[in-house]
Structures are given as C-alpha cells and as structure tokens.
Amino acid sequence: FPRDAMISAHHCHCVDCQKSTGSGKATILFVPADQLLIKGEPKTYTVVGSAGSHVTRGFCGHCGSPVLSYVAEQPALKFIKAGSLDDSSWVEITSSYWETSAKGWSPVDSALPAFSGNPE
C-alpha cells in the first residue's frame, strides 16, 4: 500500500490482540482495503473479537508472522501489523485502544489519547 493511503496507526491492548501477537499489544495500521495488495495467500483464522465483531487474522504461511487482520463488519478497512513492514520507521502512532486490558508489563503510552475499547 502507498504510505499516504494509511488512515491512522494505533496500539491495541485488547486481549485478542495480546494473544494473537504473544505480546502486550498489537500495533496496527488502518488501511483502505482497496489500497492494499497482499502477495501470496496468508494463512487465516477467524474469531469473535473483544467487541463482538468477527475478526479474521492473517499470518505469513512461511514464517507464521502476523501480517494483517480485518473485521467482517468493516469490509472497507484492513489492519496491517506494523511489525510486518520492512521499514516501519515512518509510522506515527496516534492512540491506544482497550487501555483497560493493558498489562502492567506493557503499559499504555500516557502521551497518547487512549480509549477503553474501540473508539466510535
């Protein structure tokens, strides 16, 4: 995707993101679905997420790294895992979601706006 197509970037501290990344949060980039081209076919699984939506998570079929996720109820958006980019130095995080689920060992950045769940 072109960098200027990115809508925003966030840390998500929901339990689902913690478990799917094996860490305290997922750092995700919001990208319009029509701006994203995935080479190859990621391995996927679908769960009911913390907010009750149907979340599909995509992983690299070769190394298992999380690459993207998307929500059935929001088909126009894809969520790219920032750590999957070859160069993520340009990414600026704008907020944190699910601050109430953040772990003490991976706290919410107090310099960022934070939401108790997914913002409306």
C-alpha positions in Angstrom: 0.0 0.0 0.0 1.2 3.5 -0.6 2.2 5.3 2.7 -0.1 8.1 2.1 -3.1 5.7 1.9 -2.7 4.8 5.6 -5.6 6.3 7.5 -4.0 6.1 11.0 -1.9 3.9 13.3 -2.8 2.6 16.8 -1.7 0.3 19.7 -4.5 -2.2 20.5 -4.3 -3.7 24.0 -7.3 -5.9 23.7 -6.9 -9.5 25.0 -7.4 -10.9 21.5 -4.5 -8.8 20.1 -2.3 -9.7 23.1 -2.9 -13.4 22.5 -2.6 -13.3 18.7 0.7 -11.4 18.9 2.1 -13.1 22.0 2.8 -9.6 23.4 1.1 -6.8 25.3 -0.4 -5.2 22.3 -0.7 -5.1 18.5 0.5 -2.0 16.7 -1.9 -1.7 13.7 -2.1 0.5 10.7 -5.6 1.3 9.3 -5.5 1.0 5.5 -8.4 1.2 3.0 -9.0 -2.4 1.7 -8.9 -1.1 -1.9 -5.3 0.3 -1.4 -3.9 -3.0 -0.1 -2.2 -5.6 -2.3 -1.1 -8.8 -0.5 1.3 -11.0 -2.4 0.6 -14.7 -1.7 -2.2 -16.1 0.4 -1.9 -15.6 4.1 -3.0 -18.4 6.5 -6.1 -17.1 8.3 -8.3 -17.9 11.3 -11.5 -16.1 12.3 -12.6 -15.3 15.9 -15.3 -13.3 17.6 -13.3 -10.3 18.9 -13.4 -8.4 22.2 -16.1 -6.1 20.8 -18.2 -8.9 19.4 -17.2 -8.5 15.8 -15.9 -11.2 13.5 -12.1 -10.7 13.2 -10.0 -12.6 10.6 -6.3 -12.7 11.3 -3.8 -13.3 8.5 -0.3 -14.8 9.1 2.6 -15.5 6.8 2.4 -19.1 5.6 6.2 -19.4 5.6 7.2 -17.9 9.0 3.9 -17.5 10.9 4.3 -13.8 11.5 1.1 -11.8 11.9 0.6 -9.7 8.9 -3.0 -8.3 8.8 -6.5 -8.6 10.2 -9.9 -7.5 9.1 -13.4 -7.3 10.5 -16.3 -8.7 8.6 -18.5 -5.8 9.8 -16.0 -3.2 8.4 -15.2 -4.5 4.9 -13.7 -1.2 3.6 -10.7 -1.4 6.1 -7.8 -3.7 6.6 -5.5 -3.6 9.6 -1.8 -4.2 8.9 0.6 -5.2 11.7 3.3 -2.5 11.8 6.0 -5.1 12.7 5.4 -6.9 9.4 6.6 -3.9 7.3 10.2 -4.0 6.0 10.5 -0.3 7.1 8.1 1.0 9.8 10.3 4.0 10.8 7.8 6.4 9.2 4.8 5.2 11.3 3.4 7.6 13.9 1.0 6.1 16.5 -2.0 8.3 17.2 -3.8 6.5 20.1 -4.2 3.3 22.1 -7.4 1.1 22.2 -8.6 -1.1 25.1 -6.5 0.6 27.7 -8.4 -1.2 30.4 -6.9 -4.5 29.1 -3.3 -3.3 29.1 -0.8 -5.3 31.2 1.4 -3.7 33.7 4.4 -5.0 31.8 3.2 -3.4 28.6 1.5 -0.2 29.7 -0.4 2.3 27.6 1.7 5.2 26.4 0.5 8.1 28.6 1.5 10.6 25.8 -1.2 9.2 23.5 -5.0 9.5 23.7 -6.4 6.2 25.0 -9.8 4.6 24.7 -11.4 1.9 27.0 -12.5 -0.1 23.9 -12.7 0.6 20.2 -13.4 4.2 19.5 -16.7 5.0 17.8 
